[in-house]
């Protein structure tokens, strides 16, 4: 005997793991990054990687997977316990609260090594054994995502959408049409508020060929099947294994959506973007905004 009751949608597996590809050399910031990982460059008083980790924690992510390279040990040490520092601060009656964001439960931070720089897709593939058969998030720490006032962080916005639709998701932002040729762009399908069905992905199209002005912006939620695609994928643009190429193969095979982020993106992989992010964060902070505004007026001669 069969039941006429409708099937209930299966709740997608939760997003518990996140991959942070941090093996890049940071050559655009030399000589500053000769001995310091670019992800450790500070925006005010927190390194770039800390902002990404904070965003992941807000979204409920439990396990952080850092795909590292040579000379990247400072990133891991940043999230380790600094006994001497804490002892000295305690002796001087200084609060340890400032170190709270750097504390990670034992076992919740894992590192794997990308021994050869073969591209973003290859870096993600290096984390396959730890990701296993679970969906996972990806954070590109160079892209600092700051939510609008009153909104949650980018990844939390994405997780909330994922809990409704499942499948694969990417974050996107609207840019002026004249800027689309600098980014990966989605070919949109049906739209529902901030959620857009993804019909295709185009890497750096000419303005006249761009299917939309919605650009991919450094945050992803992907199903584990992408690892099998990456394993058999050849090199793409720049002679590297491209994550965009692997995602494109999954469109039509699994649900694929984009979430338009309610906030601002700062490209901290560029010097001007790094300065812009520093100013934007400073102007948001009550302890700094007035002095920074006055400083800017002095420097501009106004």
C-alpha positions in Angstrom: 0.0 0.0 0.0 1.4 3.4 -1.0 0.9 6.7 0.7 -0.5 9.7 -1.1 1.4 12.1 1.2 3.9 14.3 -0.7 7.6 13.6 -0.3 9.3 16.0 2.1 12.5 17.6 0.6 15.6 16.1 2.1 17.5 18.7 4.2 20.9 19.1 2.7 24.0 18.0 4.6 25.2 20.8 6.9 28.3 22.9 5.9 30.8 21.9 8.6 34.1 22.3 6.7 35.8 25.2 4.9 38.8 25.3 2.7 41.1 28.3 2.7 43.7 28.2 -0.2 46.6 30.2 1.3 49.6 28.8 -0.6 50.0 31.8 -2.9 53.3 33.7 -3.0 51.8 37.2 -2.7 54.3 38.6 -5.3 52.2 41.8 -5.8 53.1 42.9 -2.3 56.8 42.2 -2.4 59.1 42.9 -0.5 56.5 43.0 2.4 55.6 39.4 1.7 59.1 38.0 1.3 59.0 36.6 4.8 55.3 37.3 5.8 52.4 35.5 4.2 50.1 37.9 2.4 47.2 36.5 4.4 48.9 37.8 7.5 49.0 41.4 6.3 46.9 43.4 8.7 43.8 45.4 8.0 44.0 47.7 11.1 44.7 45.2 13.8 43.6 41.8 12.3 45.3 39.9 9.5 43.3 39.2 6.4 43.0 35.5 7.3 41.4 36.4 10.6 38.5 38.2 8.8 37.8 35.1 6.7 38.0 32.8 9.8 35.6 35.1 11.7 33.2 34.9 8.8 33.4 31.1 8.7 32.7 30.8 12.4 29.7 33.1 12.1 28.3 30.8 9.5 28.6 27.8 11.9 31.6 26.2 10.2 33.5 23.9 12.5 36.6 22.7 10.7 39.0 25.0 9.0 41.3 23.4 6.3 44.3 25.6 5.3 45.9 24.6 2.0 49.4 26.0 2.6 52.8 26.2 0.9 56.3 26.9 1.9 56.8 29.8 4.2 53.2 29.8 5.5 53.7 28.6 9.0 52.9 32.1 10.5 49.3 31.5 9.5 49.0 28.4 11.6 50.9 29.9 14.5 48.5 32.9 14.5 45.8 30.5 15.6 48.0 28.6 18.1 48.3 29.3 21.8 51.0 31.8 22.6 51.9 30.8 26.2 54.7 33.3 26.7 52.6 36.2 25.3 49.6 35.3 27.4 51.7 34.9 30.6 53.4 38.2 30.0 50.0 40.0 29.4 48.5 38.4 32.5 51.5 39.5 34.6 50.9 43.0 33.4 47.2 42.8 34.1 46.3 43.1 30.4 43.1 41.6 29.2 43.4 38.4 27.1 40.1 39.1 25.4 41.9 40.6 22.4 43.3 37.2 21.6 39.9 35.4 21.8 39.4 35.5 18.0 42.6 33.5 17.5 41.6 30.6 19.7 40.5 27.5 17.8 39.5 24.2 19.5 42.1 21.4 19.1 41.4 19.4 16.0 39.3 22.1 14.3 42.3 23.4 12.3 43.9 21.2 9.7 46.6 22.0 7.2 47.6 20.3 3.9 50.4 21.2 1.6 50.1 22.3 -2.0 53.6 21.3 -3.1 53.3 22.7 -6.6 51.4 25.9 -7.5 49.1 24.5 -10.1 46.2 26.9 -9.6 43.1 27.3 -7.4 41.4 24.2 -8.6 44.5 22.1 -7.7 44.7 23.8 -4.3 41.1 22.8 -3.5 41.7 19.2 -4.7 44.6 19.0 -2.3 42.0 19.0 0.6 40.0 16.1 -0.8 40.9 13.6 1.9 39.8 15.9 4.6 36.6 17.1 2.9 35.6 13.5 2.2 32.0 13.1 1.2 30.7 16.3 2.7 29.7 19.6 1.0 32.1 22.3 2.0 32.8 26.0 1.8 35.7 27.8 0.1 37.0 31.2 1.2 39.5 33.3 -0.8 41.0 35.4 2.0 42.3 38.0 -0.5 38.7 39.0 -1.0 37.5 40.8 2.1 33.7 40.7 2.3 32.1 43.2 4.6 28.3 43.0 5.1 26.0 45.9 5.1 25.0 47.2 8.5 22.4 45.0 10.0 23.2 42.1 7.7 25.1 38.8 8.4 28.4 37.9 6.8 28.6 36.7 3.3 29.0 33.0 4.1 26.2 33.0 6.6 24.0 34.5 3.9 25.1 31.7 1.6 24.5 29.0 4.2 21.0 30.2 4.8 20.3 30.0 1.1 21.9 26.6 0.9 19.7 25.3 3.6 16.7 26.1 1.4 18.0 25.0 -2.0 21.0 22.7 -1.5 23.4 21.9 -4.3 26.2 24.3 -5.2 26.3 28.1 -4.5 28.6 30.9 -5.3 28.5 34.5 -4.0 28.1 37.2 -6.7 28.1 41.0 -6.8 26.8 43.5 -9.3 29.4 45.6 -11.0 29.2 48.3 -13.7 29.1 46.7 -17.2 32.4 48.2 -18.2 34.1 46.1 -15.4 32.9 42.6 -16.3 35.9 41.8 -18.4 38.0 41.6 -15.3 36.0 38.9 -13.6 34.3 35.6 -13.9 30.6 36.2 -14.7 27.5 34.1 -14.4 24.9 33.4 -17.0 21.7 33.8 -15.0 18.5 31.8 -15.1 15.5 32.2 -12.8 15.8 34.8 -10.1 14.1 34.9 -6.7 15.3 37.9 -4.6 19.0 37.5 -3.8 19.0 34.0 -5.3 19.8 33.4 -9.0 19.9 30.1 -10.9 23.3 29.7 -12.6 23.1 28.5 -16.2 26.7 29.0 -17.0 30.0 30.6 -16.1 32.1 32.8 -18.3 35.7 33.8 -17.4 36.5 37.4 -18.2 34.2 38.0 -21.1 34.3 41.0 -23.3 31.7 43.6 -22.3 29.6 43.0 -25.3 29.6 39.2 -24.7 29.0 39.2 -21.0 25.8 37.3 -20.1 25.2 39.5 -17.0 27.0 42.0 -14.7 27.0 39.5 -11.8 30.6 38.6 -10.9 31.9 35.7 -8.8 33.2 37.0 -5.6 35.4 34.6 -3.7 33.0 32.5 -1.6 31.7 29.1 -2.6 29.7 26.2 -1.3 30.3 23.1 -3.3 29.3 19.4 -3.3 32.1 16.8 -2.8 31.7 15.6 -6.4 33.7 18.6 -7.5 36.8 16.8 -6.3 36.3 14.0 -8.8 35.9 16.6 -11.5 39.1 18.3 -10.4 41.0 15.0 -10.3 40.4 14.3 -14.0 40.6 17.9 -15.2 43.4 19.2 -17.4 45.0 22.6 -17.2 43.0 25.6 -18.3 43.7 29.3 -18.5 47.3 30.3 -17.5 48.4 26.6 -17.6 46.6 26.0 -14.2 43.8 23.8 -13.0 40.9 26.2 -12.8 38.1 25.9 -10.2 35.8 27.8 -12.5 36.2 25.1 -15.2 35.3 22.3 -12.7 32.2 24.2 -11.5 31.0 24.7 -15.1 31.0 21.0 -15.5 28.7 20.6 -12.5 26.0 23.0 -13.9 23.2 20.9 -15.1 24.3 17.9 -13.1 23.4 19.4 -9.7 21.5 22.4 -8.5 23.6 25.5 -8.9 22.7 29.0 -7.6 24.3 32.3 -6.9 23.6 34.5 -3.9 24.0 38.3 -4.4 25.9 39.4 -1.4 24.4 42.2 0.7 27.6 44.1 1.3 30.9 45.2 -0.2 33.9 43.3 -1.5 37.4 44.6 -1.3 40.1 43.1 -3.5 43.0 42.9 -1.0 45.1 41.1 -3.5 45.8 44.5 -5.1 47.5 47.4 -3.3 44.7 49.9 -4.0 42.1 47.4 -2.8 44.1 46.8 0.3 44.2 50.5 1.1 40.5 50.9 0.3 39.7 48.0 2.7 41.8 49.6 5.5 40.0 52.9 5.1 36.6 51.3 4.9 37.1 49.3 8.1 38.6 52.3 9.9 35.7 54.4 9.0 33.3 51.8 10.4 35.0 51.7 13.8 33.8 54.0 16.5 37.3 54.2 18.0 38.8 55.4 14.8 36.4 57.0 12.4 36.6 60.6 13.6 40.4 60.7 13.6 40.6 59.0 10.2 38.1 61.5 8.6 40.1 64.4 10.1 43.4 62.7 8.8 41.9 62.3 5.3 40.9 66.0 5.2 44.4 67.1 6.2 46.0 64.9 3.6 43.6 66.1 0.9 44.1 69.7 1.9 40.4 70.2 2.6 
